[in-house]
Amino acid sequence: MLDARAEENDGAMWSMSLEAPGGPLKRVERPTPEPGPGEVRLKILACGVCRTDLHVVDGELPDLRTPIVPGHEIVGLVEALGAGVVSPALGQRVGVGWLGRTCGVCAYCRAGQENLCDAPEFTGYTRDGGFATHVVADARFVYPLAGDRPAPDFAPLLCAGLIGWRSLVFAGEARRLGLYGFGAAAHIIAQVARWQGRRVFAFTRPGDEAAQAFALRLGAEWAGGSDAAPPEPLDAAIIYAAVGPLVPAALRAVRKGGKVVCGGIHMSDIPSFPYEILWGERSVTSVANLTRSDARDFLRIAEQAGVETHVSVYPLSKADAALDDLRAGRLQGAAVLVPDEGPA
């Protein structure tokens, strides 16, 4: 445990910062920040690399303000407390996800839909994130992490797992579940779905036999390319890949009354499609962000279901390489950054 002296700022931090959209990340060193009222400072142990980080770095999300430190799957130790913070405690291991702060007063927040807040802040997008040695977070939006799971293994649960979980909830009671894009989110949610007794059908990039074998190892009963039809109609499909043409493909794969859930924050344009594949009371819905309630529910479920994350660990200074591997589809599971000394 850290003692009260840990609240003192005793040095510098460094981060991999995005200076301009589309550009490489730059190592930036600056004084370790002090948490403001209601905030905590974390010493980062690990930070996952999410597809949303790619959308940030590649300039695909609107109103991006640079410079910004990406990263929103953060595992860290509480190192300093801002004024008024009584929880979490110094030295406690906690997680930080995409939703960094909400206004608490808009109609959505008052209705329990804080994921749709009119004035939110997002970790690694509108406030600095976890591609760094330290980060400051709103104490209300950090999550205690119980158990002895290694920090890199915890990191993907904090966005891939959380948004995956919200997508699964939106899929309802579907027994035959299709997962399009078998990456970080799908490899977690496939395990939860199987634990719940659902049947999982995995769709990967056409010809990606390694990803299909990975899906089968994690409990999928069928795996094939996204251009293939499943062996039987699906009750619901979740699309994790940011590929608009998968929407009509998934509509063709679900039965009458089936649902297609789009689980990403960004997607390429959806092409036009004939009404007949939507007819029959099929539906398409999106999932936007997440709530703190989602996080509490999922972290408990992940422990009960014995979810294992499959991670490739990179030093923080190699963040660009991790992003490149994610962009090129060279990963199975998730990429995670851990602090290092950085380039000489």
Sequence and secondary structure as in RCSB ss.txt:
>XXXX:A:sequence
MLDARAEENDGAMWSMSLEAPGGPLKRVERPTPEPGPGEVRLKILACGVCRTDLHVVDGELPDLRTPIVPGHEIV
GLVEALGAGVVSPALGQRVGVGWLGRTCGVCAYCRAGQENLCDAPEFTGYTRDGGFATHVVADARFVYPLAGDRP
APDFAPLLCAGLIGWRSLVFAGEARRLGLYGFGAAAHIIAQVARWQGRRVFAFTRPGDEAAQAFALRLGAEWAGG
SDAAPPEPLDAAIIYAAVGPLVPAALRAVRKGGKVVCGGIHMSDIPSFPYEILWGERSVTSVANLTRSDARDFLR
IAEQAGVETHVSVYPLSKADAALDDLRAGRLQGAAVLVPDEGPA
>XXXX:A:secstr
   GGGGS  SEEEEEEE STTS EEEEEEE     TTEEEEEEEEEEE HHHHHHHTT STT  SSB    EEE
EEEEEE TT  SS TT EEEE SEEE  S SHHHHTT GGG SS EEBTTTB  SSBSEEEEEGGGEEE  S   
HHHHGGGGTHHHHHHHHHHHTTT SEEEEES SHHHHHHHHHHHHTT EEEEEESTT HHHHHHHHHTT SEEEE
TTS  SS EEEEEE S  TTHHHHHHHHEEEEEEEEE  S         GGGTTTT EEEE  S  HHHHHHHHH
HHHHHT    EEEEEGGGHHHHHHHHHTT  SSEEEEE      
